[in-house]
Amino acid sequence: MSEENVAVNRHEPSQVPPPGTLMRDSGHSNRVGEFRGVVGPHGALRPVGGGVEWEAEPEWVRALTPAERLSVENALRNLRSSRGGL
């Protein structure tokens, strides 16, 4: 998947991103998660810091823009730093 902001929906040919791609799920309060794989017609996303996966409707999921990805990665680094490097 390219660095572009790509929306996946049922009206366009869907592209399955590689595992670990950061995605925004606007169907679940704009949650951000790592793409884990496909579960039936849904994508499986996992919270960035770890936790329980959830299933996302393809038409509500898109890859993060480079600026969004940088923001999430910085927030994760800050969280790890505040926890003593966990």
N, C-alpha and C positions, 0 to 999 in steps of 0.2 A: 504494500500500500504506500502511496506517495505521501509526502509531507502536507498535501493539500487538505483542506477541510472537506471531507467527502461524506455525504449523507448516504446511508444505505436504506433503500426502501423497496417496496414490492413493484414499483413502476420502472425501476432501472435494474440492469443486471447486477446482482449482488456480488460483491467481492469479499471474500473472507480474509480478514486481516490476520497477520501472524500473531500467535499467542504473545501476550505482554503488551500489545498495542494499547495505549491509553485512549479510552473512549468516553464520551459524554452521553448519558441516557436521559433525554428530556422527558421521557415517559415516567421517570422516577425522580422527580424534583431536581433534575440536572445533576444527578449523582455521577461521579467520575469513577471509573473502574478499569482494571486491566482485562482485556479480552482473553478469555480462557479457552473458548471453543464454541461449537455449535451444538445445541440441544434441541433436536427436532427443528421447528421453524424459528427458534429463538437463539440469541447469542447469550452465552454465559459470561458474566462479568464478575470480578472479584474486587472488593474495595482495595484501594491503592496500598494502604498500610496493613492489609491482611484482614481476614474476616470471612464471613459467610457469603458465598456467591449468590447472585440473583440472575434471573432470566430476563432478558430485555427484548422487546419487540424490535425487529430490524428497522422499521420506519422511524423509530425514535432515537436511534443510535448513530453517532458520527465520531470520526476520529478528532482528536483535539488539534487545534491549530498549534503551530510552533510556540507562540506566546503562551497559550493555555498550558501546554505541556511543560514549559519552563517554570511557570508559576506552581504547578502541581509538584514538580520535582523539587523545587526550592522549599515548599511547604513540608514535604516529606523529609528532606534533609534537616530542616529546623526541628521537626518533631523528634527525629532520631537523636539529634544533638541534645535536646532538652531532657531526653530519657537516659542520657549517659551513653549514647552510642549504640543503642539496641537496634 
